Amino acid sequence: MTEAILAEGIQKRYGRTVALQGVDLAVPAGSVLGLLGPNGAGKTTTVRILTTLLSFDGGRALVAGVDVAKEPHEVRRRIGLAGQYAAVDEILTGRENLMLLGRLLHLGRRGARARADQLLERFRLTDAADRPVSTYSGGMRRRLDLASSLVTNPPVLFLDEPSTGLDPAARRDLWAAVRDLVSDGVTVLLTTQYLEEADQLADQIAVVSAGRVVANGTPDELKRKVGGERLEIVVARPGEQAAAIEALARMASEPPSVDSRGVIVVHPRSGLDGVVDAGRALQVAGVEVASFALRGPTLDDVFLNLVGSTADR
């Protein structure tokens, strides 16, 4: 099996509303696909279909080599799912949460305890294992939720906006846990609103807009499609911004712009020579610079270029 997740022409309608209009995805085994898109684009609908939680109206889907429509029970045996919010019992301890799932999934008492111990150690929760989950931080709850989705050691894992509400430190802990899973051969489909998260974790990215995939490729491939490098310049004295823009316009490949932060954005004509020319132009114009940085395109640029700044609906 080369693709752990394969979707071909997936369609979903709610009455006259078309939620998905032919989604195609292919996720090689042992890799991470980042599914990006604005709210309402169809990301969660796609995940719910692939995890058998929602029927679909057209197309074909295979997960871990199993047909989602024909053998949903077998698909469920081979996947893990962590949703946007930690689905753990706050009254129980971390260990009790994992053991309860293990017993429900027919691991037996001894097997459930052994698996709980493994997961608690893996996700650095051993010291808090016998505390009620109500005492856990948000990051600890998310790690426990992720551990819960792995009780049966599934080869395919779906993460639907897993770091929602986490602080930066907790988010990076979660990223490290996902990387460890992938290094062990687990395939991950990740939906996220954090573009840095997709950039950090995803081998491939699919951008969804209005129920269809509008771009697909590695993060670097998508960035290259947006354009080349740009200069971001902040003048020391705001009153000199107009003079800076006038000076820079002579050496730019397109008119300079000013973003919402007050940063002048310039696309130089010719690589490093253009950077030197920009610095010289500002010097000749007598403009004092507070910040002068060369930036490559980001996934934010990709996202805004493909789907704009607002949700589709």
Disulfide bonds with the S-S distance in Angstrom:
none
